[in-house]
Amino acid sequence: MGSERKILRKIFGPTYENGSWRIKTNQELDKLMKHKNIINFARVQRLGWCGHVERMQETRIVKAVHAWKPISKRPMGRPKIRWEDDVKKIYRG
């Protein structure tokens, strides 16, 4: 929850009052976000974009980049999470 607030404070910026700047309070952030959960909002947007890409014509560049498989091997160590993996994880619940 703390990192979400930090990001929201960065997005909405500081407040200028009484001749000085201050960061927004949690209550002010809640009011600006209209009490929505930013994580769920981001998940819904991601799934919406995934559906949009899947419905695209095969000739579109975005569709080609989405379907592209690199020829080279990945470096050793823990595999990086791909966008597609994250979407599948969200869709499964």
GUVOTI-515499 format. One record per residue: x, y, z of N, C-alpha, C in turn; residue number from 1; chain; residue in one letter. Coordinates in steps of 0.05 Angstrom, whole numbers, plus 5000, padded with zeros to 4 digits. Example, Ala and Ser with C-alpha at 12.3 -4.5 7.8 and 13.67 -1.06 7.14 Angstrom:
2
n.u,n.v,n.w,ca.u,ca.v,ca.w,c.u,c.v,c.w,nr,kette,rest
5264,4886,5156,5246,4910,5156,5264,4934,5156,1,A,A
5257,4955,5142,5273,4979,5143,5258,5001,5157,2,A,S
***
This chain:
93
n.u,n.v,n.w,ca.u,ca.v,ca.w,c.u,c.v,c.w,nr,kette,rest
5016,4976,5000,5000,5000,5000,5017,5025,5000,1,A,M
5040,5024,5013,5058,5047,5015,5069,5056,4988,2,A,G
5077,5037,4971,5088,5044,4945,5066,5055,4927,3,A,S
5041,5046,4930,5019,5057,4914,5015,5086,4921,4,A,E
5015,5092,4947,5012,5120,4955,5035,5138,4945,5,A,R
5059,5127,4945,5082,5142,4936,5078,5148,4906,6,A,K
5069,5129,4891,5064,5134,4862,5042,5154,4858,7,A,I
5020,5152,4873,4998,5171,4871,5007,5199,4878,8,A,L
5024,5202,4898,5034,5228,4906,5051,5240,4883,9,A,R
5066,5223,4870,5082,5232,4847,5064,5241,4824,10,A,K
5043,5225,4818,5025,5232,4796,5010,5258,4802,11,A,I
4998,5261,4825,4982,5284,4831,4998,5308,4840,12,A,F
5023,5304,4848,5040,5326,4855,5034,5338,4882,13,A,G
5050,5358,4891,5046,5371,4916,5023,5392,4915,14,A,P
5016,5401,4939,4995,5422,4941,5008,5448,4951,15,A,T
5001,5470,4938,5012,5496,4946,4991,5510,4964,16,A,Y
4998,5515,4989,4980,5529,5007,4995,5545,5027,17,A,E
4985,5568,5033,4998,5586,5053,5027,5593,5046,18,A,N
5033,5595,5020,5059,5603,5011,5080,5582,5012,19,A,G
5072,5556,5016,5092,5534,5015,5080,5509,5003,20,A,S
5097,5491,4995,5088,5466,4983,5088,5444,5004,21,A,W
5069,5426,5002,5067,5403,5019,5056,5379,5003,22,A,R
5063,5355,5013,5052,5331,4999,5023,5327,5007,23,A,I
5008,5313,4990,4980,5308,4995,4977,5287,5017,24,A,K
4956,5289,5033,4950,5270,5053,4936,5246,5041,25,A,T
4934,5224,5056,4920,5200,5046,4890,5206,5040,26,A,N
4878,5223,5057,4850,5230,5052,4847,5245,5026,27,A,Q
4865,5263,5020,4864,5278,4995,4868,5260,4971,28,A,E
4886,5240,4973,4890,5221,4952,4866,5204,4947,29,A,L
4853,5195,4969,4828,5179,4967,4806,5195,4953,30,A,D
4804,5221,4960,4784,5238,4947,4790,5241,4917,31,A,K
4815,5244,4910,4822,5247,4882,4818,5221,4866,32,A,L
4823,5199,4879,4819,5173,4866,4791,5163,4868,33,A,M
4774,5177,4882,4746,5169,4886,4743,5141,4898,34,A,K
4762,5136,4917,4762,5111,4932,4765,5086,4915,35,A,H
4778,5088,4891,4782,5065,4874,4809,5052,4882,36,A,K
4810,5026,4878,4835,5011,4883,4852,5012,4858,37,A,N
4875,5025,4859,4891,5029,4835,4902,5003,4823,38,A,I
4907,4983,4840,4917,4957,4830,4896,4944,4813,39,A,I
4871,4943,4822,4849,4931,4807,4845,4947,4781,40,A,N
4847,4973,4782,4843,4990,4759,4864,4983,4738,41,A,F
4889,4980,4746,4911,4974,4728,4907,4946,4716,42,A,A
4897,4927,4731,4892,4900,4721,4871,4900,4700,43,A,R
4849,4915,4704,4828,4916,4685,4837,4929,4659,44,A,V
4853,4950,4661,4864,4964,4638,4882,4945,4622,45,A,Q
4899,4929,4636,4917,4911,4623,4902,4889,4608,46,A,R
4881,4878,4621,4865,4858,4607,4850,4869,4583,47,A,L
4841,4894,4585,4827,4907,4563,4846,4911,4539,48,A,G
4871,4919,4545,4891,4922,4524,4898,4895,4511,49,A,W
4900,4874,4527,4906,4848,4517,4884,4839,4497,50,A,C
4859,4843,4504,4837,4836,4486,4838,4853,4461,51,A,G
4845,4878,4463,4847,4895,4440,4868,4885,4421,52,A,H
4891,4878,4431,4913,4868,4415,4905,4841,4402,53,A,V
4892,4824,4416,4884,4798,4405,4864,4801,4382,54,A,E
4848,4821,4383,4828,4825,4361,4840,4840,4337,55,A,R
4864,4850,4339,4876,4865,4317,4881,4847,4293,56,A,M
4883,4860,4270,4890,4846,4245,4919,4837,4247,57,A,Q
4926,4815,4234,4953,4804,4235,4974,4823,4223,58,A,E
4965,4842,4206,4984,4860,4193,4992,4883,4210,59,A,T
4979,4888,4233,4986,4910,4250,5013,4905,4264,60,A,R
5029,4927,4267,5055,4924,4279,5053,4916,4308,61,A,I
5034,4926,4323,5031,4919,4352,5026,4889,4354,62,A,V
5009,4878,4337,5003,4849,4337,5029,4833,4331,63,A,K
5044,4842,4312,5069,4828,4304,5089,4829,4327,64,A,A
5092,4851,4341,5110,4853,4363,5101,4835,4386,65,A,V
5075,4834,4391,5064,4818,4412,5070,4788,4407,66,A,H
5068,4779,4382,5072,4751,4375,5101,4744,4370,67,A,A
5119,4764,4370,5147,4759,4364,5161,4742,4385,68,A,W
5177,4724,4376,5193,4707,4394,5222,4712,4388,69,A,K
5238,4720,4407,5266,4726,4402,5282,4700,4396,70,A,P
5303,4703,4381,5319,4680,4372,5340,4673,4394,71,A,I
5350,4693,4408,5371,4689,4427,5360,4676,4453,72,A,S
5379,4666,4469,5372,4654,4495,5371,4676,4516,73,A,K
5356,4671,4537,5355,4689,4560,5380,4685,4577,74,A,R
5388,4706,4592,5411,4703,4610,5404,4684,4633,75,A,P
5426,4673,4645,5422,4655,4668,5409,4670,4692,76,A,M
5396,4654,4709,5383,4666,4732,5353,4664,4730,77,A,G
5340,4678,4748,5311,4678,4749,5300,4692,4724,78,A,R
5281,4679,4710,5270,4692,4686,5255,4717,4693,79,A,P
5257,4737,4676,5242,4761,4680,5212,4756,4673,80,A,K
5195,4769,4688,5166,4766,4683,5159,4781,4658,81,A,I
5146,4767,4639,5138,4780,4614,5110,4791,4618,82,A,R
5103,4810,4601,5076,4822,4602,5055,4801,4599,83,A,W
5059,4783,4580,5040,4762,4575,5036,4744,4599,84,A,E
5057,4737,4613,5056,4721,4637,5039,4734,4659,85,A,D
5043,4760,4662,5028,4776,4682,4998,4776,4675,86,A,D
4991,4778,4650,4963,4778,4641,4950,4751,4647,87,A,V
4965,4730,4640,4955,4703,4646,4950,4698,4675,88,A,K
4968,4708,4692,4966,4705,4721,4941,4720,4731,89,A,K
4936,4744,4721,4912,4760,4729,4887,4746,4720,90,A,I
4887,4735,4696,4863,4723,4685,4855,4698,4700,91,A,Y
4875,4682,4710,4870,4659,4725,4859,4665,4753,92,A,R
4863,4689,4762,4852,4697,4787,4873,4701,4807,93,A,G
***
